[in-house]
């Protein structure tokens, strides 16, 4: 019981730690209106990793509430990715 609870808590903390970085990245992109140094490939890989985490929970049928945190993180990364494409098109003109 304790190991399962500790596992859930640690996974939640990991997701929150990663999730906290994306609003700063989004804010920085909006402020600079430039995407120099950003990698769309990296962001796609991160989204795929989050989808794998969700899939693992769906297959196990446990900790389904953590899927909501994964989805929030995916939305943040997808927002940053969409800003990448928006500003890369604007800056190339």
N, C-alpha and C positions, 0 to 999 in steps of 0.2 A: 504494500500500500504506500509506504513512504517513498520507495524508489519511483513509483509511478507518478506520485505528486511532485517529487523533485524533478523528474524528467519533464513534466508539463511546465513547471515553473521555469526551468532553464530554457526550454524551447521558446516560451513566451518572452523571456528576457532577450534572447537572441533576436527574435522577430522585432521586438520594440527597439533594440539597439540599431538594427539595420534600418528599420522604418523611420527612425528619428533623423537619419542622415538625408533622406530624400527631400523633405520640405526645404532644407537648406540649399540643396542642389537646385531645386525648382526656383526658389527665391533668387539665387545667384544668376540663373539663366534669364529670368524675367528682368532682373535689374540691368544686367549687362547687354541683353538682347543679342548675345553672341554665344556660340557653342564650341568655341575653340577648346580642344583638349577632351571633348566628350566623345564617347564611343557608343554608337547605336548597337554595335555587336555585343558589347558588354551588357548593356541594358536588356537586350533580348535574352542573353544567357541568364541574367538574374531573374527575369520573369519566368523562364523555363524552369529554373531551380525552385522558385516558389510554387509553380504548378506541380512539380514532382513532390514537394512537401504536402500539398493538398491531396494529391493522388495517394500518397502513402497512408494518410489518415482515412481517406475514403475506403481504401482496400482493407485496412485494419478494422474500420468501423468504430474507432475510438478517438477521443479528443477532437471531435468534430467542431467544437467551439473554436479551436485554434485555426480552423479554416477561415474564419471571419478575419482574423488578424492577417493571415496570408493574403486574403483578398484586398484588404486595405493597402498592404505593401505593394501588391501588384498594381493597384490604381495609382499609387504615387510614382512608381517606376514608369508606368504607361504615360502619365502626365509629363514626366521629364522627357520621355522618348518623343512624344508628340511635339513638345517644345523644340526638341532637337531638329525635327524635320521642318517645323514652321520657320525657325530662325535660320537654318542652313539654306533654305530656299530664298528667304528675304536677303540674306547676306551675299548670296551668289549673284544677285542681280545688279 
